[in-house]
Amino acid sequence: MKIAVVHDWLISRGGAENTLAQILRLFPSADLFSLLDFIPEGERGFLLDKKTTTSFLQKLPFAQRKYRNYLPLLPFAARRFDLSSYDLVISSSHAAAKGVVTRPGQLHICYCYTPFRYAWDLREQYLGETGLGRGVKGFAVRAGLSLLRDWDVANSRDVDHFVTLSEYVRDRIKRAYNREAEVIYPPVDTELFTLNEKKENFYVTVSRLVPYKKTGLLVKAFSGMPGRRLVVVGQGPDLEKIKKAAGPNVEFRTQLDKKALALCLQKARAFVFAAEEDFGIAPLEAQACGTPVIAYGKGGLLETVRGKFADERITGAEPMTGIFFRDQAEACIIDAVRKFETLKFDPAACRANSLRFSEENFRSRFKAFVEEKLALL
């Protein structure tokens, strides 16, 4: 059987790329396609050092740094891949990879992280980050993104089966495409992020510093609690803005390798998170380290954190791995931290919860899904 695996773009390694890595481990003989690939030679081990077939976008000016400016070209680029000789096509997609052309008799399974992210829920963030949202140009780009949304819906009909990362996104796929999707949670590296029961007196958050992550909100909340220390791990366009609002009890660590990150998560008293996430890998990495979570109670985290809201009555009858706050507001974060400090959390229970999302579990479930659909051909 000839297998093609198609990814949107390979610029850096994140959650989608870790999922892609596990798919490649399942199908090591597969050929890899990606609209763009700028992963350096020495860092390609997670891709099994495969050579990637890329699109014409690879050769466009400033493609590595300005690839989001080429969003209107993504559908055209994806459809130019020749996949006619393959029996099974697996697309790993939050943008255009699922729009590849397949022929009758081929099986196309899409692991869909979300409907085309920049044409749907992150449209305004995209316009802000690229500076394309103002004036006549902004009007034209908005019209183009509307066309992308129409294209996204149309091409979703060519996918035979959808898999997605949470019930939260499954509902979004249903609303956007009127298609059903199987939920197979993405992989978490529970071998690198290991249990540590000895905690230190600081809180930690890990994310890219962009507006929708709401890291600035966490920083303001902790700056109003000078007796509590917050460590912010990450970098991004909002870094300097967030730093200006930070009190002396907030520490920034812009670059940590995986081992240093694991050590930080292992020592933290709790992981704090204010974003509305589709899934949320970092809170699960924290739980794998035995560290409980204080998070905004919406999105995928309601599926990955066992907890209750800070304003609810908590009896302690069942082990919790975190606590939620209802609104993205400083006062709600402060109340949740104070409530958290009145409760006891078992690091071993946090670790046990994270194991539901291990890489091994992902591979086992995804393999079974693919085999089931192949058997129906």
BALOBA-1460 file (C-alpha; in Angstrom, 3 decimals):
// residues 377
<rec num="1" residu="m" x="0.000" y="0.000" z="0.000"/>
<rec num="2" residu="k" x="1.300" y="3.440" z="-0.925"/>
<rec num="3" residu="i" x="0.614" y="6.101" z="1.714"/>
<rec num="4" residu="a" x="0.911" y="9.888" z="1.506"/>
<rec num="5" residu="v" x="0.895" y="12.082" z="4.607"/>
<rec num="6" residu="v" x="0.152" y="15.765" z="3.905"/>
<rec num="7" residu="h" x="0.808" y="18.553" z="6.435"/>
<rec num="8" residu="d" x="0.015" y="22.267" z="6.173"/>
<rec num="9" residu="w" x="3.488" y="23.694" z="6.836"/>
<rec num="10" residu="l" x="6.640" y="22.798" z="8.718"/>
<rec num="11" residu="i" x="8.038" y="26.009" z="10.172"/>
<rec num="12" residu="s" x="8.637" y="25.015" z="13.805"/>
<rec num="13" residu="r" x="7.719" y="22.124" z="16.081"/>
<rec num="14" residu="g" x="4.455" y="22.418" z="17.979"/>
<rec num="15" residu="g" x="1.469" y="20.296" z="18.902"/>
<rec num="16" residu="a" x="0.394" y="19.647" z="15.297"/>
<rec num="17" residu="e" x="3.925" y="18.615" z="14.363"/>
<rec num="18" residu="n" x="4.107" y="16.246" z="17.345"/>
<rec num="19" residu="t" x="0.875" y="14.634" z="16.136"/>
<rec num="20" residu="l" x="2.332" y="14.390" z="12.628"/>
<rec num="21" residu="a" x="5.405" y="12.695" z="14.128"/>
<rec num="22" residu="q" x="3.260" y="9.988" z="15.712"/>
<rec num="23" residu="i" x="1.386" y="9.419" z="12.427"/>
<rec num="24" residu="l" x="4.727" y="8.961" z="10.671"/>
<rec num="25" residu="r" x="5.806" y="6.465" z="13.331"/>
<rec num="26" residu="l" x="2.692" y="4.446" z="12.531"/>
<rec num="27" residu="f" x="3.368" y="4.588" z="8.786"/>
<rec num="28" residu="p" x="7.174" y="4.882" z="8.416"/>
<rec num="29" residu="s" x="7.096" y="4.044" z="4.702"/>
<rec num="30" residu="a" x="4.730" y="6.940" z="3.916"/>
<rec num="31" residu="d" x="5.808" y="9.807" z="1.683"/>
<rec num="32" residu="l" x="5.617" y="13.249" z="3.320"/>
<rec num="33" residu="f" x="4.127" y="16.318" z="1.655"/>
<rec num="34" residu="s" x="3.948" y="19.828" z="3.081"/>
<rec num="35" residu="l" x="3.152" y="23.195" z="1.514"/>
<rec num="36" residu="l" x="6.293" y="24.596" z="3.160"/>
<rec num="37" residu="d" x="9.183" y="22.973" z="5.006"/>
<rec num="38" residu="f" x="11.876" y="24.973" z="6.799"/>
<rec num="39" residu="i" x="12.823" y="22.464" z="9.513"/>
<rec num="40" residu="p" x="16.667" y="22.385" z="9.562"/>
<rec num="41" residu="e" x="18.526" y="19.193" z="8.716"/>
<rec num="42" residu="g" x="19.739" y="18.568" z="12.256"/>
<rec num="43" residu="e" x="16.238" y="18.841" z="13.750"/>
<rec num="44" residu="r" x="14.352" y="16.449" z="11.470"/>
<rec num="45" residu="g" x="14.553" y="13.347" z="13.637"/>
<rec num="46" residu="f" x="10.902" y="13.646" z="14.658"/>
<rec num="47" residu="l" x="10.042" y="13.480" z="10.928"/>
<rec num="48" residu="l" x="12.138" y="10.285" z="10.601"/>
<rec num="49" residu="d" x="14.548" y="12.441" z="8.546"/>
<rec num="50" residu="k" x="12.168" y="12.183" z="5.618"/>
<rec num="51" residu="k" x="12.563" y="14.287" z="2.520"/>
<rec num="52" residu="t" x="9.472" y="16.441" z="2.068"/>
<rec num="53" residu="t" x="7.746" y="17.215" z="-1.208"/>
<rec num="54" residu="t" x="6.866" y="20.902" z="-0.973"/>
<rec num="55" residu="s" x="4.748" y="23.262" z="-3.070"/>
<rec num="56" residu="f" x="5.712" y="26.287" z="-5.161"/>
<rec num="57" residu="l" x="5.194" y="28.400" z="-2.018"/>
<rec num="58" residu="q" x="8.586" y="27.158" z="-0.781"/>
<rec num="59" residu="k" x="10.365" y="29.380" z="-3.313"/>
<rec num="60" residu="l" x="8.355" y="32.563" z="-2.805"/>
<rec num="61" residu="p" x="10.081" y="35.589" z="-1.204"/>
<rec num="62" residu="f" x="10.247" y="35.577" z="2.613"/>
<rec num="63" residu="a" x="8.159" y="32.389" z="2.721"/>
<rec num="64" residu="q" x="9.702" y="31.211" z="5.985"/>
<rec num="65" residu="r" x="8.850" y="34.348" z="7.978"/>
<rec num="66" residu="k" x="5.897" y="35.738" z="6.011"/>
<rec num="67" residu="y" x="4.115" y="32.524" z="5.054"/>
<rec num="68" residu="r" x="0.817" y="33.759" z="6.539"/>
<rec num="69" residu="n" x="0.801" y="36.516" z="3.912"/>
<rec num="70" residu="y" x="0.363" y="33.786" z="1.295"/>
<rec num="71" residu="l" x="-2.832" y="32.336" z="2.775"/>
<rec num="72" residu="p" x="-4.916" y="33.086" z="-0.353"/>
<rec num="73" residu="l" x="-2.532" y="30.859" z="-2.349"/>
<rec num="74" residu="l" x="-2.714" y="27.854" z="0.000"/>
<rec num="75" residu="p" x="-5.728" y="26.147" z="-1.603"/>
<rec num="76" residu="f" x="-4.179" y="26.381" z="-5.066"/>
<rec num="77" residu="a" x="-0.855" y="25.051" z="-3.761"/>
<rec num="78" residu="a" x="-2.476" y="22.083" z="-1.999"/>
<rec num="79" residu="r" x="-4.399" y="21.075" z="-5.103"/>
<rec num="80" residu="r" x="-1.234" y="20.959" z="-7.212"/>
<rec num="81" residu="f" x="0.180" y="17.979" z="-5.301"/>
<rec num="82" residu="d" x="-0.013" y="14.828" z="-7.438"/>
<rec num="83" residu="l" x="-1.278" y="12.085" z="-5.116"/>
<rec num="84" residu="s" x="-2.838" y="9.909" z="-7.814"/>
<rec num="85" residu="s" x="-0.503" y="6.950" z="-7.203"/>
<rec num="86" residu="y" x="-1.356" y="6.567" z="-3.498"/>
<rec num="87" residu="d" x="-3.880" y="4.225" z="-1.920"/>
<rec num="88" residu="l" x="-4.210" y="6.056" z="1.406"/>
<rec num="89" residu="v" x="-3.936" y="9.818" z="1.963"/>
<rec num="90" residu="i" x="-3.718" y="11.152" z="5.525"/>
<rec num="91" residu="s" x="-3.919" y="14.922" z="5.865"/>
<rec num="92" residu="s" x="-2.776" y="16.623" z="9.062"/>
<rec num="93" residu="s" x="-4.536" y="19.936" z="8.757"/>
<rec num="94" residu="h" x="-5.702" y="23.157" z="10.367"/>
<rec num="95" residu="a" x="-5.567" y="24.991" z="7.039"/>
<rec num="96" residu="a" x="-5.284" y="23.730" z="3.467"/>
<rec num="97" residu="a" x="-3.740" y="20.247" z="3.560"/>
<rec num="98" residu="k" x="-7.144" y="18.563" z="3.600"/>
<rec num="99" residu="g" x="-7.904" y="20.240" z="0.243"/>
<rec num="100" residu="v" x="-5.630" y="17.940" z="-1.763"/>
<rec num="101" residu="v" x="-7.116" y="16.286" z="-4.834"/>
<rec num="102" residu="t" x="-7.836" y="12.559" z="-4.543"/>
<rec num="103" residu="r" x="-9.268" y="10.093" z="-7.049"/>
<rec num="104" residu="p" x="-12.063" y="7.532" z="-6.711"/>
<rec num="105" residu="g" x="-10.843" y="4.459" z="-4.863"/>
<rec num="106" residu="q" x="-8.421" y="6.343" z="-2.641"/>
<rec num="107" residu="l" x="-9.089" y="6.684" z="1.073"/>
<rec num="108" residu="h" x="-8.594" y="10.200" z="2.482"/>
<rec num="109" residu="i" x="-8.555" y="10.516" z="6.277"/>
<rec num="110" residu="c" x="-8.089" y="14.002" z="7.726"/>
<rec num="111" residu="y" x="-6.797" y="14.633" z="11.234"/>
<rec num="112" residu="c" x="-8.394" y="18.068" z="11.508"/>
<rec num="113" residu="y" x="-7.090" y="20.332" z="14.278"/>
<rec num="114" residu="t" x="-9.804" y="22.874" z="13.449"/>
<rec num="115" residu="p" x="-11.590" y="24.243" z="10.370"/>
<rec num="116" residu="f" x="-9.274" y="26.602" z="8.439"/>
<rec num="117" residu="r" x="-8.059" y="28.541" z="11.450"/>
<rec num="118" residu="y" x="-7.372" y="31.919" z="9.874"/>
<rec num="119" residu="a" x="-10.567" y="31.992" z="7.830"/>
<rec num="120" residu="w" x="-12.788" y="31.135" z="10.811"/>
<rec num="121" residu="d" x="-12.005" y="31.745" z="14.491"/>
<rec num="122" residu="l" x="-8.588" y="33.469" z="14.173"/>
<rec num="123" residu="r" x="-9.389" y="35.826" z="11.311"/>
<rec num="124" residu="e" x="-8.912" y="39.040" z="13.295"/>
<rec num="125" residu="q" x="-5.695" y="37.770" z="14.884"/>
<rec num="126" residu="y" x="-4.340" y="36.984" z="11.417"/>
<rec num="127" residu="l" x="-5.184" y="40.480" z="10.163"/>
<rec num="128" residu="g" x="-3.510" y="42.029" z="13.201"/>
<rec num="129" residu="e" x="-0.317" y="39.931" z="13.038"/>
<rec num="130" residu="t" x="0.188" y="40.533" z="9.303"/>
<rec num="131" residu="g" x="-0.841" y="44.219" z="9.341"/>
<rec num="132" residu="l" x="-3.280" y="43.512" z="6.509"/>
<rec num="133" residu="g" x="-6.447" y="44.569" z="8.291"/>
<rec num="134" residu="r" x="-6.490" y="48.310" z="7.572"/>
<rec num="135" residu="g" x="-7.873" y="50.441" z="4.761"/>
<rec num="136" residu="v" x="-8.692" y="49.258" z="1.253"/>
<rec num="137" residu="k" x="-6.186" y="46.428" z="1.591"/>
<rec num="138" residu="g" x="-7.987" y="45.222" z="4.725"/>
<rec num="139" residu="f" x="-11.315" y="45.184" z="2.898"/>
<rec num="140" residu="a" x="-9.802" y="43.092" z="0.097"/>
<rec num="141" residu="v" x="-8.112" y="40.666" z="2.505"/>
<rec num="142" residu="r" x="-11.350" y="40.172" z="4.458"/>
<rec num="143" residu="a" x="-13.127" y="39.383" z="1.204"/>
<rec num="144" residu="g" x="-10.364" y="36.918" z="0.377"/>
<rec num="145" residu="l" x="-10.705" y="35.199" z="3.752"/>
<rec num="146" residu="s" x="-14.438" y="34.865" z="3.156"/>
<rec num="147" residu="l" x="-13.645" y="33.113" z="-0.123"/>
<rec num="148" residu="l" x="-11.192" y="30.872" z="1.761"/>
<rec num="149" residu="r" x="-13.979" y="29.926" z="4.131"/>
<rec num="150" residu="d" x="-16.205" y="28.977" z="1.193"/>
<rec num="151" residu="w" x="-13.346" y="26.959" z="-0.304"/>
<rec num="152" residu="d" x="-12.782" y="25.253" z="3.047"/>
<rec num="153" residu="v" x="-16.401" y="24.126" z="3.257"/>
<rec num="154" residu="a" x="-16.420" y="22.906" z="-0.344"/>
<rec num="155" residu="n" x="-13.235" y="20.865" z="0.032"/>
<rec num="156" residu="s" x="-14.353" y="19.292" z="3.277"/>
<rec num="157" residu="r" x="-16.769" y="17.225" z="1.166"/>
<rec num="158" residu="d" x="-13.830" y="15.431" z="-0.491"/>
<rec num="159" residu="v" x="-12.540" y="14.047" z="2.820"/>
<rec num="160" residu="d" x="-13.773" y="10.505" z="3.434"/>
<rec num="161" residu="h" x="-13.389" y="10.530" z="7.224"/>
<rec num="162" residu="f" x="-12.558" y="13.222" z="9.771"/>
<rec num="163" residu="v" x="-10.664" y="12.695" z="13.014"/>
<rec num="164" residu="t" x="-10.209" y="15.551" z="15.457"/>
<rec num="165" residu="l" x="-8.574" y="16.384" z="18.768"/>
<rec num="166" residu="s" x="-11.495" y="17.148" z="21.113"/>
<rec num="167" residu="e" x="-15.254" y="17.103" z="21.467"/>
<rec num="168" residu="y" x="-15.022" y="20.896" z="21.442"/>
<rec num="169" residu="v" x="-13.584" y="20.899" z="17.896"/>
<rec num="170" residu="r" x="-15.834" y="18.028" z="16.828"/>
<rec num="171" residu="d" x="-18.788" y="20.342" z="17.407"/>
<rec num="172" residu="r" x="-17.060" y="23.094" z="15.420"/>
<rec num="173" residu="i" x="-16.501" y="20.722" z="12.487"/>
<rec num="174" residu="k" x="-20.162" y="19.758" z="12.616"/>
<rec num="175" residu="r" x="-21.238" y="23.408" z="12.495"/>
<rec num="176" residu="a" x="-18.745" y="24.418" z="9.789"/>
<rec num="177" residu="y" x="-18.837" y="21.386" z="7.500"/>
<rec num="178" residu="n" x="-21.946" y="19.470" z="8.601"/>
<rec num="179" residu="r" x="-19.658" y="16.430" z="8.933"/>
<rec num="180" residu="e" x="-19.131" y="13.984" z="11.779"/>
<rec num="181" residu="a" x="-15.668" y="13.460" z="13.246"/>
<rec num="182" residu="e" x="-14.080" y="10.819" z="15.453"/>
<rec num="183" residu="v" x="-12.335" y="12.230" z="18.528"/>
<rec num="184" residu="i" x="-8.844" y="10.838" z="19.066"/>
<rec num="185" residu="y" x="-6.955" y="12.994" z="21.537"/>
<rec num="186" residu="p" x="-3.514" y="14.167" z="20.333"/>
<rec num="187" residu="p" x="-0.335" y="12.760" z="21.896"/>
<rec num="188" residu="v" x="1.397" y="14.071" z="25.013"/>
<rec num="189" residu="d" x="5.011" y="13.134" z="25.745"/>
<rec num="190" residu="t" x="4.482" y="11.455" z="29.127"/>
<rec num="191" residu="e" x="7.981" y="9.945" z="28.974"/>
<rec num="192" residu="l" x="9.778" y="13.306" z="28.976"/>
<rec num="193" residu="f" x="7.316" y="15.018" z="31.320"/>
<rec num="194" residu="t" x="7.477" y="12.810" z="34.410"/>
<rec num="195" residu="l" x="6.098" y="12.876" z="37.932"/>
<rec num="196" residu="n" x="7.659" y="14.997" z="40.662"/>
<rec num="197" residu="e" x="5.816" y="15.257" z="43.960"/>
<rec num="198" residu="k" x="8.041" y="17.938" z="45.544"/>
<rec num="199" residu="k" x="6.688" y="21.352" z="44.611"/>
<rec num="200" residu="e" x="8.117" y="24.828" z="45.053"/>
<rec num="201" residu="n" x="6.211" y="28.008" z="45.798"/>
<rec num="202" residu="f" x="5.696" y="29.430" z="42.300"/>
<rec num="203" residu="y" x="3.123" y="29.262" z="39.518"/>
<rec num="204" residu="v" x="3.930" y="28.785" z="35.844"/>
<rec num="205" residu="t" x="2.306" y="29.381" z="32.462"/>
<rec num="206" residu="v" x="3.604" y="28.270" z="29.055"/>
<rec num="207" residu="s" x="2.351" y="29.624" z="25.731"/>
<rec num="208" residu="r" x="3.130" y="31.632" z="22.644"/>
<rec num="209" residu="l" x="2.696" y="35.295" z="23.571"/>
<rec num="210" residu="v" x="-0.094" y="36.283" z="21.212"/>
<rec num="211" residu="p" x="-3.381" y="38.048" z="22.072"/>
<rec num="212" residu="y" x="-5.769" y="35.085" z="22.224"/>
<rec num="213" residu="k" x="-3.562" y="33.236" z="24.745"/>
<rec num="214" residu="k" x="-4.420" y="35.957" z="27.332"/>
<rec num="215" residu="t" x="-1.020" y="35.681" z="29.018"/>
<rec num="216" residu="g" x="-1.104" y="39.415" z="29.684"/>
<rec num="217" residu="l" x="-4.257" y="38.881" z="31.731"/>
<rec num="218" residu="l" x="-2.484" y="36.311" z="33.908"/>
<rec num="219" residu="v" x="0.444" y="38.690" z="34.379"/>
<rec num="220" residu="k" x="-1.843" y="41.526" z="35.477"/>
<rec num="221" residu="a" x="-3.664" y="39.232" z="37.903"/>
<rec num="222" residu="f" x="-0.440" y="38.004" z="39.516"/>
<rec num="223" residu="s" x="1.018" y="41.501" z="39.573"/>
<rec num="224" residu="g" x="-1.955" y="42.304" z="41.800"/>
<rec num="225" residu="m" x="-0.910" y="39.427" z="44.101"/>
<rec num="226" residu="p" x="2.663" y="40.460" z="44.976"/>
<rec num="227" residu="g" x="3.066" y="37.624" z="47.466"/>
<rec num="228" residu="r" x="2.790" y="35.020" z="44.700"/>
<rec num="229" residu="r" x="5.446" y="34.343" z="42.064"/>
<rec num="230" residu="l" x="4.594" y="33.664" z="38.419"/>
<rec num="231" residu="v" x="7.011" y="32.282" z="35.809"/>
<rec num="232" residu="v" x="6.036" y="32.990" z="32.179"/>
<rec num="233" residu="v" x="7.618" y="30.649" z="29.618"/>
<rec num="234" residu="g" x="7.305" y="31.632" z="25.970"/>
<rec num="235" residu="q" x="7.906" y="34.301" z="23.399"/>
<rec num="236" residu="g" x="5.943" y="36.085" z="20.718"/>
<rec num="237" residu="p" x="4.885" y="39.507" z="19.432"/>
<rec num="238" residu="d" x="3.230" y="40.512" z="22.737"/>
<rec num="239" residu="l" x="6.348" y="39.910" z="24.881"/>
<rec num="240" residu="e" x="7.406" y="43.508" z="25.435"/>
<rec num="241" residu="k" x="3.846" y="44.701" z="25.961"/>
<rec num="242" residu="i" x="3.260" y="42.029" z="28.615"/>
<rec num="243" residu="k" x="6.582" y="42.771" z="30.315"/>
<rec num="244" residu="k" x="5.619" y="46.416" z="30.765"/>
<rec num="245" residu="a" x="2.517" y="45.396" z="32.730"/>
<rec num="246" residu="a" x="4.394" y="42.928" z="34.946"/>
<rec num="247" residu="g" x="5.223" y="43.419" z="38.604"/>
<rec num="248" residu="p" x="8.515" y="42.325" z="40.200"/>
<rec num="249" residu="n" x="6.957" y="38.987" z="41.172"/>
<rec num="250" residu="v" x="6.637" y="37.955" z="37.500"/>
<rec num="251" residu="e" x="9.631" y="36.287" z="35.826"/>
<rec num="252" residu="f" x="10.012" y="35.726" z="32.069"/>
<rec num="253" residu="r" x="11.877" y="32.814" z="30.513"/>
<rec num="254" residu="t" x="11.716" y="33.211" z="26.762"/>
<rec num="255" residu="q" x="13.713" y="30.157" z="25.722"/>
<rec num="256" residu="l" x="13.728" y="26.786" z="27.472"/>
<rec num="257" residu="d" x="14.607" y="23.496" z="25.857"/>
<rec num="258" residu="k" x="12.309" y="20.555" z="26.508"/>
<rec num="259" residu="k" x="14.294" y="19.213" z="29.457"/>
<rec num="260" residu="a" x="14.430" y="22.613" z="31.156"/>
<rec num="261" residu="l" x="10.722" y="23.098" z="30.519"/>
<rec num="262" residu="a" x="9.949" y="19.718" z="32.070"/>
<rec num="263" residu="l" x="12.001" y="20.634" z="35.148"/>
<rec num="264" residu="c" x="10.126" y="23.920" z="35.507"/>
<rec num="265" residu="l" x="6.752" y="22.192" z="35.232"/>
<rec num="266" residu="q" x="7.794" y="19.522" z="37.708"/>
<rec num="267" residu="k" x="8.678" y="22.099" z="40.375"/>
<rec num="268" residu="a" x="5.710" y="24.458" z="39.941"/>
<rec num="269" residu="r" x="2.936" y="24.588" z="42.503"/>
<rec num="270" residu="a" x="0.348" y="24.937" z="39.720"/>
<rec num="271" residu="f" x="0.044" y="25.654" z="36.012"/>
<rec num="272" residu="v" x="-2.148" y="28.673" z="35.174"/>
<rec num="273" residu="f" x="-3.852" y="29.180" z="31.830"/>
<rec num="274" residu="a" x="-6.347" y="31.796" z="30.611"/>
<rec num="275" residu="a" x="-6.875" y="30.902" z="26.930"/>
<rec num="276" residu="e" x="-9.850" y="29.226" z="25.311"/>
<rec num="277" residu="e" x="-8.064" y="26.301" z="23.694"/>
<rec num="278" residu="d" x="-9.174" y="23.636" z="21.260"/>
<rec num="279" residu="f" x="-7.207" y="21.082" z="23.289"/>
<rec num="280" residu="g" x="-4.189" y="22.427" z="25.184"/>
<rec num="281" residu="i" x="-0.999" y="20.341" z="25.284"/>
<rec num="282" residu="a" x="0.891" y="22.406" z="27.889"/>
<rec num="283" residu="p" x="-1.678" y="21.898" z="30.686"/>
<rec num="284" residu="l" x="-1.415" y="18.145" z="30.099"/>
<rec num="285" residu="e" x="2.386" y="18.266" z="30.138"/>
<rec num="286" residu="a" x="2.049" y="19.954" z="33.528"/>
<rec num="287" residu="q" x="-0.300" y="17.229" z="34.774"/>
<rec num="288" residu="a" x="2.151" y="14.593" z="33.536"/>
<rec num="289" residu="c" x="4.653" y="16.231" z="35.905"/>
<rec num="290" residu="g" x="2.152" y="15.949" z="38.780"/>
<rec num="291" residu="t" x="1.302" y="19.662" z="38.633"/>
<rec num="292" residu="p" x="-2.374" y="20.702" z="38.911"/>
<rec num="293" residu="v" x="-3.967" y="23.292" z="36.637"/>
<rec num="294" residu="i" x="-5.839" y="26.568" z="37.227"/>
<rec num="295" residu="a" x="-7.568" y="27.385" z="33.933"/>
<rec num="296" residu="y" x="-10.316" y="29.213" z="32.097"/>
<rec num="297" residu="g" x="-13.241" y="26.813" z="32.074"/>
<rec num="298" residu="k" x="-14.058" y="26.710" z="28.388"/>
<rec num="299" residu="g" x="-12.868" y="24.708" z="25.404"/>
<rec num="300" residu="g" x="-10.798" y="21.549" z="25.339"/>
<rec num="301" residu="l" x="-9.480" y="21.902" z="28.882"/>
<rec num="302" residu="l" x="-12.864" y="20.831" z="30.212"/>
<rec num="303" residu="e" x="-12.019" y="17.441" z="28.652"/>
<rec num="304" residu="t" x="-8.406" y="17.191" z="29.820"/>
<rec num="305" residu="v" x="-8.529" y="18.586" z="33.376"/>
<rec num="306" residu="r" x="-10.579" y="16.871" z="36.075"/>
<rec num="307" residu="g" x="-11.895" y="19.745" z="38.144"/>
<rec num="308" residu="k" x="-14.661" y="22.070" z="39.232"/>
<rec num="309" residu="f" x="-15.223" y="25.803" z="39.066"/>
<rec num="310" residu="a" x="-13.828" y="27.925" z="41.862"/>
<rec num="311" residu="d" x="-17.301" y="29.197" z="42.793"/>
<rec num="312" residu="e" x="-18.713" y="25.673" z="43.153"/>
<rec num="313" residu="r" x="-18.956" y="23.659" z="46.347"/>
<rec num="314" residu="i" x="-16.042" y="21.208" z="46.361"/>
<rec num="315" residu="t" x="-16.348" y="18.196" z="48.656"/>
<rec num="316" residu="g" x="-13.125" y="16.397" z="47.805"/>
<rec num="317" residu="a" x="-15.028" y="13.166" z="47.070"/>
<rec num="318" residu="e" x="-13.071" y="12.538" z="43.869"/>
<rec num="319" residu="p" x="-9.454" y="13.383" z="42.983"/>
<rec num="320" residu="m" x="-9.221" y="16.619" z="41.024"/>
<rec num="321" residu="t" x="-6.364" y="17.674" z="38.773"/>
<rec num="322" residu="g" x="-7.299" y="21.342" z="38.596"/>
<rec num="323" residu="i" x="-9.761" y="24.140" z="39.134"/>
<rec num="324" residu="f" x="-11.553" y="26.425" z="36.659"/>
<rec num="325" residu="f" x="-12.521" y="30.097" z="36.576"/>
<rec num="326" residu="r" x="-15.576" y="31.223" z="34.609"/>
<rec num="327" residu="d" x="-14.499" y="34.493" z="32.969"/>
<rec num="328" residu="q" x="-11.306" y="35.821" z="31.404"/>
<rec num="329" residu="a" x="-10.984" y="38.512" z="34.058"/>
<rec num="330" residu="e" x="-8.334" y="39.411" z="36.637"/>
<rec num="331" residu="a" x="-10.747" y="39.089" z="39.566"/>
<rec num="332" residu="c" x="-11.772" y="35.571" z="38.491"/>
<rec num="333" residu="i" x="-8.143" y="34.462" z="38.209"/>
<rec num="334" residu="i" x="-7.337" y="35.876" z="41.641"/>
<rec num="335" residu="d" x="-10.369" y="34.157" z="43.195"/>
<rec num="336" residu="a" x="-9.404" y="30.844" z="41.559"/>
<rec num="337" residu="v" x="-5.821" y="31.036" z="42.858"/>
<rec num="338" residu="r" x="-7.067" y="31.754" z="46.365"/>
<rec num="339" residu="k" x="-9.542" y="28.870" z="46.187"/>
<rec num="340" residu="f" x="-6.819" y="26.587" z="44.817"/>
<rec num="341" residu="e" x="-4.646" y="27.329" z="47.828"/>
<rec num="342" residu="t" x="-7.351" y="26.063" z="50.194"/>
<rec num="343" residu="l" x="-7.465" y="22.659" z="48.461"/>
<rec num="344" residu="k" x="-5.200" y="19.631" z="48.304"/>
<rec num="345" residu="f" x="-4.191" y="18.064" z="45.002"/>
<rec num="346" residu="d" x="-2.521" y="14.684" z="44.568"/>
<rec num="347" residu="p" x="0.386" y="14.809" z="42.081"/>
<rec num="348" residu="a" x="-0.093" y="11.100" z="41.349"/>
<rec num="349" residu="a" x="-3.719" y="11.735" z="40.334"/>
<rec num="350" residu="c" x="-2.551" y="14.474" z="37.953"/>
<rec num="351" residu="r" x="-0.043" y="12.078" z="36.441"/>
<rec num="352" residu="a" x="-2.626" y="9.297" z="36.094"/>
<rec num="353" residu="n" x="-5.003" y="11.631" z="34.270"/>
<rec num="354" residu="s" x="-2.319" y="12.639" z="31.763"/>
<rec num="355" residu="l" x="-1.609" y="9.022" z="30.829"/>
<rec num="356" residu="r" x="-4.971" y="8.869" z="29.060"/>
<rec num="357" residu="f" x="-3.348" y="11.115" z="26.429"/>
<rec num="358" residu="s" x="-0.025" y="9.286" z="25.973"/>
<rec num="359" residu="e" x="1.674" y="8.884" z="22.598"/>
<rec num="360" residu="e" x="1.108" y="5.142" z="22.782"/>
<rec num="361" residu="n" x="-2.644" y="5.603" z="23.274"/>
<rec num="362" residu="f" x="-2.787" y="7.975" z="20.308"/>
<rec num="363" residu="r" x="-0.970" y="5.566" z="18.004"/>
<rec num="364" residu="s" x="-3.127" y="2.644" z="19.097"/>
<rec num="365" residu="r" x="-6.415" y="4.464" z="18.519"/>
<rec num="366" residu="f" x="-5.405" y="6.131" z="15.253"/>
<rec num="367" residu="k" x="-4.057" y="2.850" z="13.835"/>
<rec num="368" residu="a" x="-7.302" y="1.056" z="14.725"/>
<rec num="369" residu="f" x="-9.359" y="3.825" z="13.095"/>
<rec num="370" residu="v" x="-7.384" y="3.683" z="9.842"/>
<rec num="371" residu="e" x="-7.526" y="-0.108" z="9.701"/>
<rec num="372" residu="e" x="-11.282" y="-0.049" z="10.303"/>
<rec num="373" residu="k" x="-11.853" y="2.372" z="7.408"/>
<rec num="374" residu="l" x="-9.511" y="0.471" z="5.071"/>
<rec num="375" residu="a" x="-11.460" y="-2.718" z="5.771"/>
<rec num="376" residu="l" x="-14.606" y="-1.016" z="4.478"/>
<rec num="377" residu="l" x="-13.146" y="-0.304" z="1.043"/>
